[in-house]
Amino acid sequence: MNKIKLLSAEQAIKIAAGEVVERPANIIKECVENSIDAGATKITIIVHQAGKKLIKIIDNGSGMSPDDAQLSVAQYATSKITTVEDLESITTFGFRGEALASINAVSNLTLTTKRAEDQTGTQIIWNFGTLQSQSLQTSPTGTTLEITDLFNNIPARQKFLKKDETEWRAIVTLFQAFCLDYRTIHFQLYDENKLHFNCPAIVTIIDRAAQLFDTQLQEKGLELVHLENKLCHVSGFISNSTYYRYDRNQIFLFVNQRWVKNIDLTKAIMRGYAGTLPPQKYPAAIIFISIDPQQVDVNIHPKKEEIKFLHPKKVEQVLEQSIKATLESYCTAQIATPKTYDAFYPLQDDHRTVASMQPAPFSFLDQPFMHHAISNIKHPSITTSSKLSTNPIESDHFNKQTINIPDVAIHAFEKTLEENKTQEVIQDKQHHLVTQQHTYTIIGQYKKTYILFEKNNNLIFVDQHAAHERILYEQFKNNFQSIATIQLIFPEFIKLSAQDIMIIAPYLNTLQEHGITAEIFSDTQLLIQATPIHLKNQLLQETIQQIIGWITEIHDEHHDRILHILHEKIHAKMACSAAIKAGDNLNIQQMEQLLHDLTKIEHRFSCPHGRPTFFVQPIDYIEKQFKRDYSQKAEQFYDFL
């Protein structure tokens, strides 16, 4: 018996469908592209259960005759090409004749269509590739495709569909790409009979982006500067340096009016922004590249999502330089026409009250630290600080000014100075006892950033921010259910896109666990009623946007795994916000407490973001730098940890 067998046509088409149809978004893409090719000026997309139960595409395009309607689902049937050579200059979308055939093979498909010159339309119903009925149907000019029960005949493929939230996000991103690419078409997107996006035809790309994402883009969007070159034409818009996202969801690339995914072009965009955005932040960028069709291959991917340039590096260079030129032009314009203000804006009252007064786990930083400020006093006129702070973790980069102080005040300051020196002597003695107990000696603070101490013939450098960040992270991780919160007297409204609201909605309980009390106020607004005390100095808008960015960037379908990653990232953000910073002055007791706490936690060798908390300089290395012969081998520091 032969081992190699020919598959039946029915089985072959099911397997071939996997190359084109992996998820509902793929179906929508193929069908909408056909609607665009048919000249539609309005396209409505309706989905139920993120497209798993129902996908319905309604357009007002040219429609089809009864014969063409029946032939449209046949494999390799197309009106776009006749020979393979036509692929070199193809400009339309549905040119391979596989889409409807593949969709028809894995779903129930109902096609209703009518041409303008026909009196009645045609309706054809298929059941997983088998023709059920064909009849005349009253309908408007255009085509309606109704696809139900996706993959019901292939359970093995159906189980690989992702969660509804994930499939919906893929549909929304695709919808946004179509809206950006075709501004003269009116697009609508419904989910469970609810209208989520209504985007009438519009003139400018910036206005279209404002429809879809954020109205700020109308003010912060910049039209891309076109640089003359012989290879391609690059146009579109980018956001200025004051607008940024925590994910790449507002970066769209189009090549010859086809939305594509190309990591190298995305990297070129980020290189264009080099030095203008905060780390790990992303701009909005809607980029259109027009190039000779013979210079690009759009048929290297079954779903036509990827492309290949004949000269990719040259295209990337043009894009990068165009973005740099646009940002430089914007900066030059800002400098040339500075804004003027009639008056200073008054400070707003802080509307927060402490709802939970439990002590913070790092109270050792709350000791007064006045002796540094007092030590600046001189007689008869003194140079002092215009900002004397009792907060030991505030930076003391003083703004110097000379003022005259009466003798009575000088004597009072001198008395205070003497008392402070006495207190320092007591503190030094206490420090000596403690260091004897722990067998290490604190040398001091370097650049108000690094703690230096000596132990077992080693010189150790500790990054005070990274170390404190790790300490707080471990405390938050182990005790996050008792995090102190601040109740807002006036709840804060966070404006988001409808897509962002849907992304964060399933995770409101997770936010509550971390002290962020939030609820959905409307399709585009989130209401915040409380925030963790450790995030009190953070902008809530940015915090929520960052959390949404994390959720979007987590490529994992397991809900528990997503929650675990979110816990880690929120704890890390809280720790970073609450930790002492580089430039903060620490006294001996604070440094010692920091080192003591560092020895009591896990994963003490790095901060939550992966930066090392310390490094060791052995004595033998130091002696070698001075050409000394140090025969005693340096002892290991790690026993301290």
Secondary structure, DSSP 8 states (H G I E B T S, - for coil): --S-----HHHHHHHHHHHH-SSHHHHHHHHHHHHHHTT-SEEEEEEEGGGTSEEEEEE-S----HHHHHHTTSTT--SS-SSGGGGGG--SS--SS-HHHHHHHTSEEEEEEE-TT-SSEEEEEEETTEEEEEEEE---SEEEEEEESTTTT-HHHHTT---HHHHHHHHHHHHHHHHHH-TTSEEEEEETTEEEEEE---S-HHHHHHHHT-TTHHHHEEE------SSEEEEEEEE-TT--BSSSTTEEEEETTEEE--HHHHHHHHHHTTTTS-TT-B--EEEEEEE-GGGEE--SSTTS---EESSHHHHHHHHHHHHHHHHHHHHHHHHHS----SS--------EEES-----TTGGGGS---HHHHTT--SSEEEEES-----TTSB----EEEEE--HHHHHHHHHHHHHHHHHHHHHHHHHHHHHHHHT-EEEEEETTTEEEEEETTEEEEEEHHHHHHHHHHHHHHHHGGG--EEEEEEEEEEE--HHHHHHHGGGHHHHHHTT-EEEEEETTEEEEEEEEGGGTTS-HHHHHHHHHHHHHH-----HHHHHHHHHHHHHHHHHHHHS--TTB---HHHHHHHHHHHTTSSSTTB-TTS-BSEEEEEHHHHHHHTT----S----SGGG-
